[in-house]
Amino acid sequence: MEITPGVLLKKINNPDDLKKVSREELHQVCNELRQYIIDVVSVHGGHFAASLGVVELTVALHYVYNTPYDQLVWDVGHQAYGHKILTGRRDNFITNRKYKGLSGFPKRSESEYDTFGVGHSSTSISAALGMAMAAKYKGENRKSVAIIGDGSMTAGMAFEAMNHAGVADTDMLVILNDNCMSIDPNVGALKEYLTDISTSPTYNKVRDDVWKLLGKLPVGKTFTREMASKLETSVKGMVNKSSNLFEALHFRYFGPIDGHNISKLVDTLKDLKKIPGPKLLHIITTKGKGYELAEKDQTKWHAPGLFDKITGEIYKKQHLTPQPIKYQDVFGYTIIELAEMNDKIMGVTPAMPSGCSLKYMMEKMPHRAFDVGICEQHAATLSAGLATQGMKVFCNIYSSFMQRAYDQVVHDIAIQNLPVTLCLDRAGVVGDDGPTHHGCYDIAYFRCIPNMIVSAPMNEQELRNLMFTSQLETTKNPFVIRYPRGEGVMPEWKTPFEEIKIGTGRKINDGEEIAILSFGHPGNFAQAAIRELKTEGINPAHYDMRFAKPIDEKLLHEVFAKYNKIITVEDGTVVGGFGSAVVEFMVANNYTATVKMLGIPDRLVEHGTLKELHRECEYDAQAIAATAREMLQAHTQSAVG
């Protein structure tokens, strides 16, 4: 299906072309840009509602600012589809998030217009401030603009940056895109605060009246600009709640204004370019603007997959047989079962209740399950605080997002040896979101921390049993359970709970000459490889180790005593990961064997489907089978020689 841009959009290959469009035609450009995003995403997939909400802002920014000399930093990258289309990537946009295609997020190596790589939230103000400070130091008249969603503003990092920016004496603009949404609805006091600002009839009426009056006052000998500024500040202090927050941080506050009024945006941005120092423009937008269904259900339409743009029907894969449940839903339903059995269980997640499926518990037990906003550090220490009072807390954070809370896990959970269960969703490669979201490092960075238990289930039954084990009164340590994005392998997944003795693996099948040791879901790849190898007369043993720490030393003694060719398989980095733990054991116990470690290589892995990335990283079933053949062939050649 050929997707054709509108008559104006097809002429815009870069922001210089956009600047040739008359102001009167900007509204049409916005309509065409919005329609092009709908056309492409409905057929090729990707994030959806966020970029629709900032179409007018995107056009206004590139119309007013001299990009890429002036620096735009998007926060987060979900908003940046329009930006990509206007900056030379329109015709390639159909490759967005596809293997070897455009990244779904801004990426410095992809375009000079992508000034900062953005996958995680709340980084824009810090980055833009750094750019503004460098421009000041070098004497450049370069503008820096951070476009931050209100969900991203809930993170502490954003306020750390604003606290510094207010005293850094740099020329930067923060645009607060206020739509009450990140992926799920925003939570917390800041959300209520912004709502009060944007809906207060007293503030809005007085603000408009005062700004009109200030524009008419004569500036001369008897009424100076300084007096006008003081009058403006005084009146804003009386009626504008924002003065108590943003202006207390030494930001000049402007707004709120309609983020879908292109003319107003252009005029406002032109005015703000002339005002030095740190400034914050508060705009009100609707996530999913221009596509009615996305406006009504913004969470569902954040990244809906392929859909019929006319009817709104979201296409689902057709299967002839029952399909396994997603690991995230196994977590979501299992924690409710456990909570019904144990009244000490609580759930915590930093702004991902839908993604990690804690939403089910939040709906059924709202007093025991909490969305804390985009605050991973807070989520970890909050969980620690609850644990000091005897609560059994399941803190569910995506593996790559957990990296932000590492110090809190070390200092507040591990050192104090608190029995918090850290459920790491999206462990391993995650697919289309790419390197900012791959969960590559958690095995390595948790394995080195004292007191930690690091586990991974091979299937849904093991996930349930690991969760059950972690909440037992006999479990006294921090307990990591990592599992991948997507479906498991068991259509009949709801099995009775059984305790798993911590630090024990299991032998799935015995074998000859060679053994495969797997950690987590890739054990299923190993099983597929073994089925293929058996047709060739090769019979590897297979051990599902379940724990990277403490590792099952009894099982490893058995393995190294019987096999001298060993393959380790994991969906984490091979540097310091599960395979490294096996080799460390081998060396410490004076065993000699040939060990091949399969997993995520020591390089950045780009985006693609899970199948494509497993193959590229060479730990899918085909790669495991090929490695076994090579090891056996090398042994045979060595014996002949």
JOVENTA-V793671 format. One record per residue. SS is DSSP state (hx for helix, st for strand, lp for the rest). OMEGA is omega in whole degrees, 0 to 359 (* if undefined). D_LAST is the distance of its C-alpha to the last C-alpha in Angstrom with 1 decimal. Layout:
SS;OMEGA;D_LAST + SS;OMEGA;D_LAST
This chain:
lp;180;58.6 + lp;179;59.9 + lp;185;61.4 + lp;177;64.0 + lp;179;65.5 + lp;188;69.3 + lp;178;71.3 + lp;184;71.4 + hx;183;67.9 + hx;178;66.3 + hx;184;67.9 + lp;179;66.5 + lp;178;63.2 + lp;181;63.7 + hx;176;66.4 + hx;176;68.4 + hx;179;69.0 + hx;182;70.1 + hx;178;72.7 + lp;179;74.2 + lp;179;75.2 + lp;178;78.8 + hx;182;79.6 + hx;182;81.2 + hx;183;78.0 + hx;179;75.8 + hx;178;76.7 + hx;177;75.4 + hx;179;72.1 + hx;180;71.7 + hx;181;72.3 + hx;179;69.9 + hx;179;67.2 + hx;181;67.6 + hx;180;67.5 + hx;176;64.3 + hx;179;62.5 + hx;182;63.8 + hx;185;62.7 + hx;185;59.1 + hx;180;58.4 + hx;183;59.9 + hx;187;57.4 + hx;177;54.3 + lp;179;54.7 + lp;173;54.8 + lp;192;57.2 + lp;193;60.8 + hx;185;63.9 + hx;182;63.4 + hx;177;63.3 + hx;183;66.3 + hx;183;68.3 + lp;180;67.9 + hx;182;68.4 + hx;179;71.7 + hx;180;70.5 + hx;179;67.5 + hx;182;69.7 + hx;181;72.3 + hx;181;69.8 + hx;177;68.3 + hx;186;71.8 + hx;186;73.3 + lp;181;70.4 + lp;180;68.8 + lp;7;65.2 + lp;178;62.5 + lp;170;64.4 + lp;191;66.1 + st;174;63.5 + st;178;63.3 + st;183;61.2 + st;183;60.9 + st;355;60.6 + lp;186;58.8 + hx;177;57.0 + hx;184;58.3 + hx;199;61.4 + lp;181;59.9 + hx;178;59.5 + hx;177;62.8 + hx;180;61.8 + hx;182;58.6 + hx;182;60.6 + hx;185;63.2 + hx;170;60.7 + hx;183;58.9 + hx;182;56.7 + lp;186;59.1 + lp;177;57.3 + lp;187;53.8 + hx;178;55.3 + hx;177;54.1 + hx;183;50.5 + lp;177;51.6 + lp;176;49.1 + lp;182;46.8 + lp;181;43.1 + lp;180;43.0 + lp;180;46.9 + lp;174;49.6 + lp;176;49.5 + lp;182;52.1 + lp;172;53.2 + lp;186;54.3 + lp;188;51.3 + lp;182;51.7 + lp;182;48.8 + lp;184;50.4 + lp;176;53.9 + lp;177;56.1 + lp;176;58.7 + lp;189;56.4 + lp;183;57.3 + lp;178;55.5 + lp;186;52.7 + lp;173;54.3 + lp;174;52.6 + lp;188;54.1 + lp;164;57.9 + lp;180;60.4 + lp;193;58.8 + hx;185;61.1 + hx;177;63.9 + hx;182;61.7 + hx;180;59.9 + hx;177;63.1 + hx;177;64.7 + hx;179;61.9 + hx;181;62.4 + hx;178;66.2 + hx;178;65.9 + hx;179;63.6 + hx;179;66.1 + hx;181;69.0 + hx;183;67.2 + hx;179;66.4 + lp;181;69.9 + lp;176;68.9 + lp;184;71.1 + lp;180;68.3 + lp;177;69.0 + st;183;66.7 + st;174;67.0 + st;178;65.3 + st;188;65.7 + st;176;65.2 + st;183;65.7 + lp;175;67.9 + lp;179;65.1 + hx;181;63.1 + hx;180;66.2 + hx;182;65.9 + lp;182;63.0 + hx;182;63.8 + hx;180;61.8 + hx;181;64.4 + hx;173;67.2 + hx;180;65.4 + hx;180;65.2 + hx;179;68.8 + hx;178;70.0 + hx;184;68.4 + hx;182;69.5 + hx;180;73.1 + hx;184;73.3 + hx;178;70.9 + lp;178;73.5 + lp;181;71.4 + lp;179;72.2 + st;179;70.2 + st;171;71.0 + st;175;69.7 + st;180;70.3 + st;179;70.4 + st;189;69.7 + st;176;71.6 + lp;178;70.9 + lp;184;70.6 + st;159;67.0 + lp;167;63.4 + lp;170;61.3 + lp;178;63.5 + st;180;67.1 + lp;179;67.6 + lp;172;68.7 + lp;186;70.5 + hx;181;73.5 + hx;178;72.6 + hx;180;72.7 + hx;180;76.2 + hx;180;77.2 + hx;177;76.2 + hx;179;77.9 + hx;180;81.1 + hx;190;81.0 + hx;183;80.4 + hx;182;82.9 + lp;180;85.8 + hx;179;88.8 + hx;181;90.6 + hx;186;87.9 + hx;181;87.3 + hx;182;91.0 + hx;179;91.9 + hx;181;88.8 + hx;180;89.8 + hx;182;93.4 + hx;181;92.6 + hx;176;90.2 + hx;180;92.9 + hx;181;95.5 + hx;180;93.4 + hx;183;92.9 + hx;183;96.7 + lp;179;97.7 + lp;178;99.1 + lp;182;97.1 + lp;184;99.5 + lp;185;101.5 + lp;180;102.5 + lp;187;99.3 + lp;176;96.2 + hx;179;92.5 + hx;178;91.9 + hx;179;94.6 + hx;180;93.1 + hx;180;89.7 + hx;178;91.2 + hx;179;93.1 + hx;182;90.0 + hx;182;88.1 + hx;181;91.0 + hx;178;91.4 + hx;179;87.7 + hx;180;87.7 + hx;190;90.4 + hx;189;88.9 + lp;181;85.2 + hx;184;83.0 + hx;180;80.1 + hx;183;82.0 + hx;181;81.2 + lp;186;77.4 + lp;181;76.2 + hx;173;79.1 + hx;176;78.8 + hx;177;75.4 + lp;171;77.2 + lp;170;76.1 + st;186;78.9 + st;177;78.8 + st;179;79.7 + st;1;80.0 + st;176;79.4 + st;180;79.5 + st;181;78.5 + lp;178;74.9 + lp;176;75.5 + lp;187;78.5 + hx;180;76.9 + hx;180;80.1 + hx;179;80.6 + hx;180;77.0 + hx;180;77.3 + hx;182;80.6 + hx;180;79.4 + hx;177;76.1 + hx;179;78.2 + hx;183;80.5 + hx;177;77.8 + hx;184;76.2 + lp;184;79.3 + lp;182;79.4 + lp;174;77.4 + lp;180;75.6 + st;183;73.7 + st;175;74.9 + st;176;74.1 + st;183;75.0 + st;179;75.2 + st;179;74.8 + st;180;75.2 + lp;176;72.9 + lp;177;72.0 + lp;183;68.3 + lp;184;67.7 + lp;176;70.9 + lp;174;71.7 + lp;194;69.8 + hx;182;72.2 + hx;179;69.7 + hx;177;67.6 + hx;184;70.7 + hx;182;71.6 + lp;190;68.2 + lp;178;66.4 + lp;181;63.7 + lp;186;62.7 + lp;175;62.7 + lp;176;60.8 + lp;192;57.6 + lp;190;58.6 + lp;181;55.8 + lp;182;56.9 + st;175;60.5 + lp;186;63.4 + lp;180;65.4 + lp;184;68.6 + lp;184;68.6 + lp;179;66.4 + lp;177;64.3 + st;184;60.9 + lp;176;58.2 + lp;179;56.0 + lp;179;52.9 + lp;181;53.7 + lp;179;51.7 + lp;181;52.0 + lp;178;50.9 + lp;183;51.8 + lp;177;49.8 + lp;177;48.6 + lp;175;50.8 + st;178;49.9 + hx;182;48.6 + hx;179;51.6 + hx;173;54.0 + hx;176;52.4 + hx;186;53.2 + hx;180;56.7 + hx;183;57.7 + hx;181;56.0 + hx;176;57.7 + hx;177;61.0 + hx;181;60.2 + hx;180;59.3 + hx;176;62.3 + hx;178;64.6 + hx;187;63.1 + lp;185;63.2 + lp;177;66.1 + lp;185;64.3 + st;174;61.8 + st;179;62.3 + st;180;60.4 + st;173;60.1 + st;177;58.7 + lp;170;59.2 + lp;179;60.6 + lp;182;58.1 + hx;177;59.9 + hx;183;59.2 + hx;182;55.6 + hx;177;54.6 + lp;170;57.2 + lp;180;59.2 + hx;181;62.1 + hx;178;62.5 + hx;179;63.2 + hx;178;65.4 + hx;185;67.5 + hx;183;67.8 + lp;187;67.9 + lp;180;69.1 + lp;183;70.1 + lp;180;66.5 + st;192;64.3 + st;169;64.6 + st;186;63.6 + lp;183;64.0 + lp;185;63.5 + lp;189;60.8 + lp;185;60.5 + hx;179;57.1 + hx;179;57.9 + hx;181;61.2 + hx;182;59.5 + hx;183;57.2 + hx;172;60.0 + hx;178;62.4 + hx;178;60.0 + hx;179;59.7 + hx;177;63.5 + hx;182;63.8 + hx;178;61.3 + hx;181;63.4 + lp;174;66.1 + lp;179;64.0 + lp;175;63.0 + st;191;59.7 + st;170;58.8 + st;180;56.2 + st;186;55.8 + st;181;54.1 + st;174;52.8 + st;184;50.2 + hx;183;47.0 + hx;178;47.5 + hx;178;51.2 + hx;179;50.4 + hx;180;49.1 + hx;185;52.8 + hx;188;53.6 + hx;182;50.8 + hx;180;53.2 + hx;178;55.5 + hx;180;52.8 + hx;191;51.8 + hx;190;55.3 + hx;181;57.4 + hx;188;55.1 + hx;182;52.3 + lp;179;54.1 + lp;177;56.9 + lp;181;54.5 + lp;186;56.4 + lp;174;55.2 + lp;175;55.1 + st;179;52.8 + st;179;51.2 + st;185;50.3 + st;175;48.1 + st;178;48.5 + lp;174;46.4 + lp;185;43.3 + st;176;40.3 + lp;186;40.7 + lp;177;44.1 + lp;194;44.1 + lp;182;46.9 + lp;171;48.3 + lp;193;45.3 + lp;179;44.2 + lp;184;47.5 + lp;178;47.3 + lp;178;43.6 + st;190;43.2 + lp;202;40.0 + lp;191;40.7 + hx;179;42.6 + hx;183;39.7 + hx;186;38.9 + hx;174;42.5 + hx;183;43.7 + hx;183;40.9 + lp;182;41.8 + lp;177;45.5 + lp;178;46.6 + lp;185;48.3 + lp;168;46.7 + st;183;45.3 + st;186;42.9 + st;176;42.3 + st;180;41.4 + lp;176;42.1 + lp;182;39.8 + lp;184;42.9 + hx;179;46.7 + hx;179;47.1 + hx;176;45.1 + hx;178;47.1 + hx;183;50.3 + hx;175;49.1 + hx;176;47.9 + hx;179;51.3 + hx;181;53.0 + hx;185;51.2 + hx;184;51.9 + lp;178;55.7 + lp;180;56.0 + lp;180;58.1 + lp;178;55.3 + lp;188;53.2 + lp;186;54.2 + lp;169;51.7 + lp;192;51.2 + st;178;49.1 + st;172;47.1 + st;182;46.3 + st;179;44.4 + lp;190;44.2 + lp;172;43.7 + lp;171;46.1 + lp;190;46.9 + st;173;46.5 + lp;185;44.8 + lp;187;43.5 + lp;174;46.3 + lp;176;49.5 + lp;191;51.0 + lp;188;50.4 + lp;184;53.4 + lp;178;52.2 + lp;180;53.9 + lp;174;53.1 + lp;177;50.8 + lp;173;50.0 + lp;178;46.4 + lp;184;45.8 + lp;179;44.9 + lp;179;41.4 + lp;172;40.0 + lp;179;37.4 + st;175;36.8 + st;180;33.9 + st;174;34.3 + st;178;31.7 + lp;181;29.1 + lp;183;25.6 + lp;171;22.0 + lp;188;18.9 + st;180;20.5 + st;175;24.0 + st;177;26.3 + st;183;29.0 + st;178;31.9 + st;177;35.1 + hx;186;38.1 + hx;179;38.5 + hx;172;34.9 + hx;177;34.2 + hx;174;35.7 + hx;179;33.0 + hx;179;30.4 + hx;178;32.2 + hx;179;32.3 + hx;181;28.5 + hx;177;27.9 + hx;179;30.3 + hx;182;28.3 + hx;181;24.9 + hx;177;26.4 + lp;180;27.2 + lp;180;23.5 + lp;178;22.8 + lp;187;21.7 + lp;180;24.0 + lp;168;24.0 + st;180;26.6 + st;178;29.3 + st;174;31.6 + st;191;34.6 + lp;175;35.2 + lp;181;38.8 + st;170;39.3 + st;177;37.6 + st;348;40.1 + lp;182;40.5 + lp;184;37.0 + lp;184;36.5 + hx;178;34.8 + hx;180;35.1 + hx;180;33.1 + hx;175;30.5 + hx;178;30.1 + hx;183;29.5 + hx;186;26.8 + hx;176;24.8 + hx;186;25.1 + hx;187;23.6 + lp;174;21.2 + lp;173;18.6 + st;188;18.4 + st;175;21.9 + st;171;23.8 + st;183;27.3 + st;179;29.9 + st;174;33.3 + st;175;36.0 + st;181;36.5 + st;178;35.1 + lp;178;31.6 + lp;177;33.1 + lp;184;34.6 + lp;183;34.7 + hx;178;33.5 + hx;177;29.8 + hx;179;30.7 + hx;179;32.6 + hx;180;29.6 + hx;177;27.5 + hx;178;30.5 + hx;181;30.6 + hx;182;27.0 + hx;183;27.5 + hx;184;30.9 + lp;173;29.6 + lp;173;26.5 + lp;175;24.1 + lp;179;20.5 + lp;172;19.2 + st;183;18.0 + st;174;21.3 + st;182;22.2 + st;178;25.9 + st;180;27.7 + st;181;31.3 + st;185;33.7 + lp;182;32.1 + lp;175;33.7 + lp;177;36.0 + lp;179;39.2 + lp;182;38.8 + lp;186;41.6 + lp;180;43.6 + lp;176;42.8 + lp;179;42.8 + hx;181;40.8 + hx;180;38.5 + hx;183;37.9 + hx;175;37.3 + hx;180;35.0 + hx;180;32.8 + hx;181;33.1 + hx;173;32.1 + lp;168;29.2 + lp;172;30.0 + lp;184;31.6 + hx;181;30.2 + hx;181;28.2 + hx;178;26.5 + hx;179;25.8 + hx;180;24.3 + hx;179;22.2 + hx;178;20.9 + hx;179;20.0 + hx;182;18.0 + hx;181;16.1 + hx;179;15.3 + hx;179;14.2 + hx;179;12.1 + hx;178;10.4 + hx;180;9.9 + hx;180;8.6 + hx;179;6.0 + hx;180;5.1 + hx;180;5.5 + hx;181;3.8 + lp;*;0.0
